[in-house]
Amino acid sequence: FLRSLASSLPLYMTLAWIYSVAMIIKGIVSEKEARLKETVLIMGLRNIIYWMTWAVSSLLPLAISAFLLTMTLKYGKVLQYSDPSVIFVFLLVFCLATISQCFLISVFFSKANLAAACGGLIFFLLYLPHSLCYAWRDVMGFRAKLAVSLLSCVAFGFGCENFSKYEEQGIGIKWHNVGRSPQEGDPYTFIVSIAMMLFDAVLYWVLTWYIENVFPGQYGIPKPWYFPFTSSYWCGVTPVTENNPDLLTNSGADNGKLLFHLQFSLLGVSLFVRF
């Protein structure tokens, strides 16, 4: 049973979260389709804060399901030797990678219903390489495993293999052995799996940021492909004026305070509406 858990748990998690993934993608694209995103950005909300509100509102329900699954695995005597806090952190990191993956998928769609239908299918298709990796796990080298771990579902599957092997040995995965492999000579440890999922989350977020700026869709203004290397993107454009410098300083400070309060208010309203 524990051996089958290593291959079946990633599949069960993928199937269980397909609906949640589809709804997250649909919600993001529906705001884009209704021009709500452009509206709040025009009102002064920063793009990073907009994505952070989606990350928080999406993480909470997934984290609750991860907690319930951890309790089921531990106190249902499936992983009776493992530390539940390690399993929960592992599942929580997978939640982060999944949410970032949803963000990346959403930038390719402009219609909410189409995004919901295709988003869940794409999420499931990205799981399928794990089946091949599980079948070839004994012949794959460390570098090959790192390469395929750029798909978060594959990295999650390798982590499931690690704690299932520890559970077979009657040891269980704990904080003191996350850096050691249960199989002698295998450098791909449980902590490597967690690190790769965190790297995937950052990678998906960076790709989302870049693609969204270069291909913003129907209602956005596209930036050139080299925009990360321009000073105007990071520092802004300073207008040249001959007005009183003291007046400009005071006005800039007041505008900065007003913008901060506006962003904070929009953040609260956005979270309230989504919950």
Disulfide bonds with the S-S distance in Angstrom:
none
